[in-house]
Amino acid sequence: MAKKKQKKSKLNYRGIMAIIGIIAIIVAIVIFATTRNKKKNEEQPQEETYKTEEDGTKYNTSENLQGTKTFGGYEISNMYLKEEEGETVFTAKIKNVTQNSIGGKTIYIIFKGKSGEELYKMQTYISEMKPGKSTNISSKITKNVVEAYDIELSEK
């Protein structure tokens, strides 16, 4: 009977050791995978939203800003941001995409950073436009917003 008990305790001991070994291997794999993913993320350069020329002039290159946005019957496209000597030049095309004349009001163009924070809120007046008609807007901004990732249009 003592031999049976010894064999059982050896089997239990071996089983427990095998389970501990398997758990240790799983933990090591998880730690290795997590560390590897962190290093990969750190190595990837942050996507720049602008490029700088030799003379120091910066041009916005954000694909989100390059796209067309629609808001309250307006479509804004062909956006362009250039920063030179502390001033940012903004130009864009605004089109009436409704079946009615709209305009004669103030709208705000909100420049947003990559994490969605508001960088600058620019006020602009849109004169009355007939359906399908468009107008160009241009503004000099004394704040550097050339690094904007996206814009939002608002009436407030």
Buried (B, 14 or more C-beta within 10 A) or exposed (E): EEEEEEEEEEEEEEEEEEEEEEEEEEEEEEEEEEEEEEEEEEEEEEEEBBEEEEEEEBBBBBEBBEEEBEBEBBBBBEBBBBBBEEEBBBEBBBBBBBEEEBBEEEBEBBBBBBEEEEBBEBEBEBEEBEEEEBBEBEEEBEEBBBBBBBBBBEEE
